[in-house]
Amino acid sequence: MKNDSRFEYKKLYTITSSYNSMQLPTPEDLKKKRIELGLTQSDLAKRAGVSQPLIARIEMSDVDPRLSTVSKILGAFDEVKKEQQIIAKDIISYPVIHVQPNQPLEEAIQIMNAKGFSQLPVIENGVPVGSLSEGDIVKTIAVRKSLAGIKVSNLMEESFPTVPQTASVLTVSHILERNPAVLVMEKGFVTGVITKSDIMKIIKD
């Protein structure tokens, strides 16, 4: 069964090459490239818009993929290679809108409303020390009639993840899957911030 599948794939390769001079990669080529790019089968499936089981079957030569599927996979590879060539410092937003731990909470709310942000990093002397979110503020308002006397440090939670300026966009993208923002650091100090919207700009370009 497996050998027959390999024969069919090679036949498809021969037909395609003679018809339009397109070089069709073998299942082994696709698997090797995926591993070189540091992608799991699930990562590749998500980027190519196919299922993970299909990627697994293609790599095992258990199924002959359509040309459209191979094209999607190759497109995903190109997308990842492009991301790996771009590093964090190339797409950071600066200056970083932030608050300090000793600021009154009311001032932080004004900044968030003015900028349209739902979360803010808390930075002191250039070093990230926490984060502040609308959710934290709403919970506080629900139990207190007045915000007078409350400082940012009373509500702030764990700081956003940090990466060096040389981190690949692929690395940053993975972190942003679970976090609202990533702070970019150099020599221990914040130099910029990256959000999902910054990643989307790369995709649009």
N, C-alpha and C positions, 0 to 999 in steps of 0.2 A: 504493500500500500504506500509506504513512504517512498520507495524507489520510483514507483509510478508517478507520484506527485512531483518528484525532482525532474523526471523526464518531461512531464507536462510543462513545468516551469521553464525548462530549457527550450522547449518547443516554442513557447510563448515569446521567449527572449529572441529566438532566431527569426520568428515571423515579424516581430516588432522591429528588429534591427534592419531587416531587409526592406521593410515597408517605409520607414521614416527615419532610419539611421539613429534611432534613440537607443541609448545603452541602458538596458534594464538591469538593475542590480540583482544579485542572487539573494536568497534568504540569509545566507552566511554573511554577505556584504551588509545587509540591513542590520543584522544583530551586532556585527562588529562596530558599525558606525554608531549605533545607539549606545553601546557601552563606552566608546571613545568620548562621546559627548556627555557622559555621566547621567544618562536618562534611564529610568526604570521603564518597564513595559507600560505601566500605568501612566507615567509622565508622557510617553510618546503617544499613547492612545488618546489622551486628553487633548494634546496639541493637534493631532491629526484628525480628530473628530470621529474616531472609530473605537471599538471595544478592546479592552485589554486581552480577552481571550482570543480575539482575531489576530492581534499582534503575536501572541504566543504561538498560534497555529501557523502563521506565516513563517516565523523563525524556525519552527520545527519541520517546515516543508510539508505540513499536513493539509495545506489548502493553497490553491493558486489564486493570488490576489488579482483583482481587476487593475487595469492600468490606472484608473482614477484613484484607487486606494494607494497604489505605489506612489502616485504623484502627491497625494496628501502627506504621506510619510516623508518623502524627500523634501517637501515644502516645510514640514516641521523641523527637519534637520537644518535647513537653511536658516530658519527663524532662530534656532538655538545658537548656531554659529555666529549669527549677527549679534545676539545678546552677549555672547561670551567675549566678543571683541570690544564691547562697550563696558566701561567700568563705572563705579558709583559716582566718582567725581565729575563724570561727563553729564550727569542728569540731575544733580542736586539742585534744590531750591535754596536760595540764600538771599537775605538773612533769614534766620529761623525765627518765626513768630513764637514766642514762648512767654512763660511767666516765671517769677521767682518764688521760692517757698515762703518768704516772709511777706509777700504781697497780700492785701486783703482779697478775700474771695470775690467780693463785689467787683473789684477791678478786673479780675480774671474773667468774670461773666461778661463785662462790657467788651473786653477784647474778643471773646469768642463770638459775641453777637455781631460786632462790627466786621469781623473777618469771615463770619459764616462757618466757623470751625466747630466741630462737635468734641474735639479733643485737642489738648495742648501739651507739649513737653514742658516739664519744670526743670529749669536750668539755673545753676548757681556758679558764677565765676567761670562760665564756659563749659562746665561739667554737668551732664544730665544726672538729676537726682530723683526724678519721678515723673508722673504724668497726671493730668487732670481731665476728667471726662464729664459730659453732660449728665450721664447716669449717676455719677457720684453727687453732682450738684442737686439733681432732682430728688434723690433720696434724702439729702440734708434738708431741703426745703419742705419735704413732706413731714418732717418731725420737728422743725423749728420755724417759728413765726418770723424771726429776724436773722439775717446773715451778719449782722454787726458783730465785729470782734473775731470773726472766723477768718483764718488765714489759709492760704493754699496748702501749706504743709499739714493742716489738719485733715485734709481730704485726699491729698495726692496718693496715688498708688505706684506700682512698679514702673520704672522708666521704660521707654520704648527700646527695642533691641538696637544694638549699634554694630556698625561694620566699618572697616577701614576704607579709605578712598579708593583703594585698588580692588575692592570686591567686585566680582562680576555681576552684571545685571541679572543673570540667571539665579545667582545666590540670593540677591535682594528680592527677586520675585517669589522665591520659595518662602522667605521670611514674611513677606507681605500677605501670603495666603492665610496667615494666622494672626497678623498684627496690623493695626491701622497705619503705622508709619515706621520708618527706619531712620535712625540718626547716623550721619556719616561723621567719622572721627579722624583727626590727625593729631598725633603727639598728645593724646589724652583730652583734646578739646573738640567740641562740636563745630563742624565746618559747614554743615548743611543737613537737609532732611529730604527723604524720598518717600512719596506716597504712591498709591496705586494709579493715580492720575498721571504721574510722571512716567510710569511704565506704559500706560496706554498711549502716551504721546509717541513713544518709540515705535509701537506697533503701527500707529497711523502713518508714521513716516516711512 
